[in-house]
Amino acid sequence: MELHELVLEMKQLERRLTLYEEKYGILSQDFYDLLQTGRLARYDDFDETRTDFGR
């Protein structure tokens, strides 16, 4: 994969994240912080991908 392809994919990912942030009304960093500090505990039973965020 070439550099310009990576840049395009990063921009697409950034746009997808922005769409989710707008849809759910929370910034990705704020969501991540809440997740890591356990303030989303009521969702833990449904969370099968928590370890994905820790990488």
Jmol script that loads the backbone (N, CA, C; Angstrom):
load data "model"
ATOM      1  N   MET A   1       0.848  -1.170   0.000  1.00  0.00           N
ATOM      2  CA  MET A   1       0.000   0.000   0.000  1.00  0.00           C
ATOM      3  C   MET A   1       0.899   1.240   0.000  1.00  0.00           C
ATOM      4  N   GLU A   2       0.544   2.192  -0.816  1.00  0.00           N
ATOM      5  CA  GLU A   2       1.350   3.401  -0.919  1.00  0.00           C
ATOM      6  C   GLU A   2       0.872   4.471   0.058  1.00  0.00           C
ATOM      7  N   LEU A   3       1.717   5.449   0.260  1.00  0.00           N
ATOM      8  CA  LEU A   3       1.446   6.504   1.232  1.00  0.00           C
ATOM      9  C   LEU A   3       0.129   7.217   0.941  1.00  0.00           C
ATOM     10  N   HIS A   4      -0.117   7.579  -0.300  1.00  0.00           N
ATOM     11  CA  HIS A   4      -1.347   8.306  -0.604  1.00  0.00           C
ATOM     12  C   HIS A   4      -2.589   7.460  -0.329  1.00  0.00           C
ATOM     13  N   GLU A   5      -2.489   6.134  -0.475  1.00  0.00           N
ATOM     14  CA  GLU A   5      -3.612   5.248  -0.152  1.00  0.00           C
ATOM     15  C   GLU A   5      -3.863   5.225   1.354  1.00  0.00           C
ATOM     16  N   LEU A   6      -2.788   5.214   2.119  1.00  0.00           N
ATOM     17  CA  LEU A   6      -2.927   5.254   3.578  1.00  0.00           C
ATOM     18  C   LEU A   6      -3.571   6.556   4.033  1.00  0.00           C
ATOM     19  N   VAL A   7      -3.163   7.652   3.437  1.00  0.00           N
ATOM     20  CA  VAL A   7      -3.724   8.956   3.787  1.00  0.00           C
ATOM     21  C   VAL A   7      -5.218   8.981   3.464  1.00  0.00           C
ATOM     22  N   LEU A   8      -5.599   8.458   2.303  1.00  0.00           N
ATOM     23  CA  LEU A   8      -7.022   8.415   1.929  1.00  0.00           C
ATOM     24  C   LEU A   8      -7.820   7.559   2.909  1.00  0.00           C
ATOM     25  N   GLU A   9      -7.282   6.416   3.286  1.00  0.00           N
ATOM     26  CA  GLU A   9      -7.976   5.556   4.244  1.00  0.00           C
ATOM     27  C   GLU A   9      -8.098   6.222   5.614  1.00  0.00           C
ATOM     28  N   MET A  10      -7.072   6.931   6.027  1.00  0.00           N
ATOM     29  CA  MET A  10      -7.136   7.650   7.303  1.00  0.00           C
ATOM     30  C   MET A  10      -8.220   8.728   7.259  1.00  0.00           C
ATOM     31  N   LYS A  11      -8.323   9.420   6.157  1.00  0.00           N
ATOM     32  CA  LYS A  11      -9.352  10.460   6.024  1.00  0.00           C
ATOM     33  C   LYS A  11     -10.749   9.845   6.025  1.00  0.00           C
ATOM     34  N   GLN A  12     -10.900   8.692   5.384  1.00  0.00           N
ATOM     35  CA  GLN A  12     -12.192   8.009   5.391  1.00  0.00           C
ATOM     36  C   GLN A  12     -12.559   7.556   6.800  1.00  0.00           C
ATOM     37  N   LEU A  13     -11.597   7.037   7.513  1.00  0.00           N
ATOM     38  CA  LEU A  13     -11.835   6.617   8.890  1.00  0.00           C
ATOM     39  C   LEU A  13     -12.206   7.803   9.769  1.00  0.00           C
ATOM     40  N   GLU A  14     -11.498   8.898   9.593  1.00  0.00           N
ATOM     41  CA  GLU A  14     -11.801  10.105  10.365  1.00  0.00           C
ATOM     42  C   GLU A  14     -13.228  10.576  10.093  1.00  0.00           C
ATOM     43  N   ARG A  15     -13.656  10.517   8.852  1.00  0.00           N
ATOM     44  CA  ARG A  15     -15.024  10.918   8.500  1.00  0.00           C
ATOM     45  C   ARG A  15     -16.045   9.982   9.132  1.00  0.00           C
ATOM     46  N   ARG A  16     -15.757   8.680   9.115  1.00  0.00           N
ATOM     47  CA  ARG A  16     -16.678   7.725   9.742  1.00  0.00           C
ATOM     48  C   ARG A  16     -16.792   7.988  11.239  1.00  0.00           C
ATOM     49  N   LEU A  17     -15.665   8.261  11.884  1.00  0.00           N
ATOM     50  CA  LEU A  17     -15.699   8.576  13.309  1.00  0.00           C
ATOM     51  C   LEU A  17     -16.512   9.840  13.571  1.00  0.00           C
ATOM     52  N   THR A  18     -16.340  10.832  12.716  1.00  0.00           N
ATOM     53  CA  THR A  18     -17.092  12.082  12.868  1.00  0.00           C
ATOM     54  C   THR A  18     -18.585  11.833  12.755  1.00  0.00           C
ATOM     55  N   LEU A  19     -18.988  10.976  11.826  1.00  0.00           N
ATOM     56  CA  LEU A  19     -20.409  10.655  11.672  1.00  0.00           C
ATOM     57  C   LEU A  19     -20.966   9.992  12.931  1.00  0.00           C
ATOM     58  N   TYR A  20     -20.204   9.059  13.526  1.00  0.00           N
ATOM     59  CA  TYR A  20     -20.643   8.427  14.768  1.00  0.00           C
ATOM     60  C   TYR A  20     -20.693   9.437  15.913  1.00  0.00           C
ATOM     61  N   GLU A  21     -19.699  10.303  15.990  1.00  0.00           N
ATOM     62  CA  GLU A  21     -19.692  11.320  17.044  1.00  0.00           C
ATOM     63  C   GLU A  21     -20.915  12.226  16.924  1.00  0.00           C
ATOM     64  N   GLU A  22     -21.253  12.605  15.717  1.00  0.00           N
ATOM     65  CA  GLU A  22     -22.432  13.452  15.509  1.00  0.00           C
ATOM     66  C   GLU A  22     -23.722  12.682  15.823  1.00  0.00           C
ATOM     67  N   LYS A  23     -23.775  11.432  15.413  1.00  0.00           N
ATOM     68  CA  LYS A  23     -24.970  10.606  15.643  1.00  0.00           C
ATOM     69  C   LYS A  23     -25.234  10.408  17.135  1.00  0.00           C
ATOM     70  N   TYR A  24     -24.181  10.114  17.902  1.00  0.00           N
ATOM     71  CA  TYR A  24     -24.344   9.790  19.316  1.00  0.00           C
ATOM     72  C   TYR A  24     -24.034  10.945  20.255  1.00  0.00           C
ATOM     73  N   GLY A  25     -23.574  12.069  19.715  1.00  0.00           N
ATOM     74  CA  GLY A  25     -23.375  13.256  20.528  1.00  0.00           C
ATOM     75  C   GLY A  25     -22.230  13.162  21.515  1.00  0.00           C
ATOM     76  N   ILE A  26     -21.205  12.397  21.179  1.00  0.00           N
ATOM     77  CA  ILE A  26     -20.051  12.279  22.067  1.00  0.00           C
ATOM     78  C   ILE A  26     -18.795  12.120  21.212  1.00  0.00           C
ATOM     79  N   LEU A  27     -17.731  12.795  21.631  1.00  0.00           N
ATOM     80  CA  LEU A  27     -16.458  12.670  20.916  1.00  0.00           C
ATOM     81  C   LEU A  27     -15.831  11.311  21.198  1.00  0.00           C
ATOM     82  N   SER A  28     -15.099  10.800  20.240  1.00  0.00           N
ATOM     83  CA  SER A  28     -14.457   9.492  20.395  1.00  0.00           C
ATOM     84  C   SER A  28     -13.550   9.453  21.622  1.00  0.00           C
ATOM     85  N   GLN A  29     -12.767  10.507  21.845  1.00  0.00           N
ATOM     86  CA  GLN A  29     -11.868  10.535  22.991  1.00  0.00           C
ATOM     87  C   GLN A  29     -12.648  10.513  24.301  1.00  0.00           C
ATOM     88  N   ASP A  30     -13.754  11.242  24.369  1.00  0.00           N
ATOM     89  CA  ASP A  30     -14.581  11.233  25.581  1.00  0.00           C
ATOM     90  C   ASP A  30     -15.178   9.849  25.823  1.00  0.00           C
ATOM     91  N   PHE A  31     -15.655   9.200  24.764  1.00  0.00           N
ATOM     92  CA  PHE A  31     -16.192   7.846  24.891  1.00  0.00           C
ATOM     93  C   PHE A  31     -15.118   6.887  25.394  1.00  0.00           C
ATOM     94  N   TYR A  32     -13.937   6.967  24.802  1.00  0.00           N
ATOM     95  CA  TYR A  32     -12.822   6.107  25.206  1.00  0.00           C
ATOM     96  C   TYR A  32     -12.480   6.332  26.674  1.00  0.00           C
ATOM     97  N   ASP A  33     -12.432   7.578  27.102  1.00  0.00           N
ATOM     98  CA  ASP A  33     -12.123   7.888  28.500  1.00  0.00           C
ATOM     99  C   ASP A  33     -13.173   7.296  29.434  1.00  0.00           C
ATOM    100  N   LEU A  34     -14.447   7.429  29.090  1.00  0.00           N
ATOM    101  CA  LEU A  34     -15.522   6.854  29.897  1.00  0.00           C
ATOM    102  C   LEU A  34     -15.405   5.335  29.954  1.00  0.00           C
ATOM    103  N   LEU A  35     -15.108   4.736  28.823  1.00  0.00           N
ATOM    104  CA  LEU A  35     -14.966   3.285  28.754  1.00  0.00           C
ATOM    105  C   LEU A  35     -13.819   2.799  29.633  1.00  0.00           C
ATOM    106  N   GLN A  36     -12.688   3.485  29.549  1.00  0.00           N
ATOM    107  CA  GLN A  36     -11.501   3.064  30.304  1.00  0.00           C
ATOM    108  C   GLN A  36     -11.630   3.287  31.802  1.00  0.00           C
ATOM    109  N   THR A  37     -12.428   4.248  32.211  1.00  0.00           N
ATOM    110  CA  THR A  37     -12.575   4.533  33.639  1.00  0.00           C
ATOM    111  C   THR A  37     -13.768   3.826  34.265  1.00  0.00           C
ATOM    112  N   GLY A  38     -14.445   2.970  33.472  1.00  0.00           N
ATOM    113  CA  GLY A  38     -15.542   2.179  34.012  1.00  0.00           C
ATOM    114  C   GLY A  38     -16.850   2.920  34.165  1.00  0.00           C
ATOM    115  N   ARG A  39     -16.955   4.097  33.599  1.00  0.00           N
ATOM    116  CA  ARG A  39     -18.199   4.851  33.730  1.00  0.00           C
ATOM    117  C   ARG A  39     -19.249   4.437  32.700  1.00  0.00           C
ATOM    118  N   LEU A  40     -18.956   3.382  31.947  1.00  0.00           N
ATOM    119  CA  LEU A  40     -19.944   2.790  31.053  1.00  0.00           C
ATOM    120  C   LEU A  40     -20.247   1.362  31.508  1.00  0.00           C
ATOM    121  N   ALA A  41     -20.151   1.144  32.800  1.00  0.00           N
ATOM    122  CA  ALA A  41     -20.248  -0.199  33.372  1.00  0.00           C
ATOM    123  C   ALA A  41     -21.546  -0.905  33.002  1.00  0.00           C
ATOM    124  N   ARG A  42     -22.628  -0.181  32.858  1.00  0.00           N
ATOM    125  CA  ARG A  42     -23.899  -0.855  32.565  1.00  0.00           C
ATOM    126  C   ARG A  42     -23.891  -1.515  31.195  1.00  0.00           C
ATOM    127  N   TYR A  43     -22.928  -1.194  30.367  1.00  0.00           N
ATOM    128  CA  TYR A  43     -22.815  -1.808  29.051  1.00  0.00           C
ATOM    129  C   TYR A  43     -21.793  -2.942  29.018  1.00  0.00           C
ATOM    130  N   ASP A  44     -21.099  -3.178  30.115  1.00  0.00           N
ATOM    131  CA  ASP A  44     -20.034  -4.179  30.141  1.00  0.00           C
ATOM    132  C   ASP A  44     -20.523  -5.575  29.769  1.00  0.00           C
ATOM    133  N   ASP A  45     -21.742  -5.935  30.163  1.00  0.00           N
ATOM    134  CA  ASP A  45     -22.247  -7.268  29.848  1.00  0.00           C
ATOM    135  C   ASP A  45     -22.383  -7.495  28.350  1.00  0.00           C
ATOM    136  N   PHE A  46     -22.536  -6.413  27.606  1.00  0.00           N
ATOM    137  CA  PHE A  46     -22.714  -6.514  26.162  1.00  0.00           C
ATOM    138  C   PHE A  46     -21.419  -6.249  25.401  1.00  0.00           C
ATOM    139  N   ASP A  47     -20.371  -5.929  26.112  1.00  0.00           N
ATOM    140  CA  ASP A  47     -19.113  -5.496  25.493  1.00  0.00           C
ATOM    141  C   ASP A  47     -18.195  -6.677  25.244  1.00  0.00           C
ATOM    142  N   GLU A  48     -18.130  -7.098  23.979  1.00  0.00           N
ATOM    143  CA  GLU A  48     -17.248  -8.194  23.619  1.00  0.00           C
ATOM    144  C   GLU A  48     -15.942  -7.685  23.014  1.00  0.00           C
ATOM    145  N   THR A  49     -15.848  -6.372  22.792  1.00  0.00           N
ATOM    146  CA  THR A  49     -14.676  -5.836  22.088  1.00  0.00           C
ATOM    147  C   THR A  49     -13.892  -4.858  22.941  1.00  0.00           C
ATOM    148  N   ARG A  50     -14.101  -4.823  24.236  1.00  0.00           N
ATOM    149  CA  ARG A  50     -13.384  -3.873  25.092  1.00  0.00           C
ATOM    150  C   ARG A  50     -11.884  -3.969  24.895  1.00  0.00           C
ATOM    151  N   THR A  51     -11.371  -5.171  24.734  1.00  0.00           N
ATOM    152  CA  THR A  51      -9.930  -5.330  24.584  1.00  0.00           C
ATOM    153  C   THR A  51      -9.419  -4.710  23.282  1.00  0.00           C
ATOM    154  N   ASP A  52     -10.284  -4.561  22.301  1.00  0.00           N
ATOM    155  CA  ASP A  52      -9.874  -3.916  21.050  1.00  0.00           C
ATOM    156  C   ASP A  52      -9.446  -2.486  21.280  1.00  0.00           C
ATOM    157  N   PHE A  53     -10.044  -1.816  22.262  1.00  0.00           N
ATOM    158  CA  PHE A  53      -9.723  -0.422  22.531  1.00  0.00           C
ATOM    159  C   PHE A  53      -8.409  -0.278  23.285  1.00  0.00           C
ATOM    160  N   GLY A  54      -7.942  -1.346  23.890  1.00  0.00           N
ATOM    161  CA  GLY A  54      -6.743  -1.283  24.696  1.00  0.00           C
ATOM    162  C   GLY A  54      -5.448  -1.466  23.914  1.00  0.00           C
ATOM    163  N   ARG A  55      -5.562  -1.715  22.650  1.00  0.00           N
ATOM    164  CA  ARG A  55      -4.369  -1.975  21.838  1.00  0.00           C
ATOM    165  C   ARG A  55      -3.622  -0.726  21.507  1.00  0.00           C
TER     166      ARG A  55
END
end "model"
wireframe off; spacefill off
backbone 0.3
color backbone group
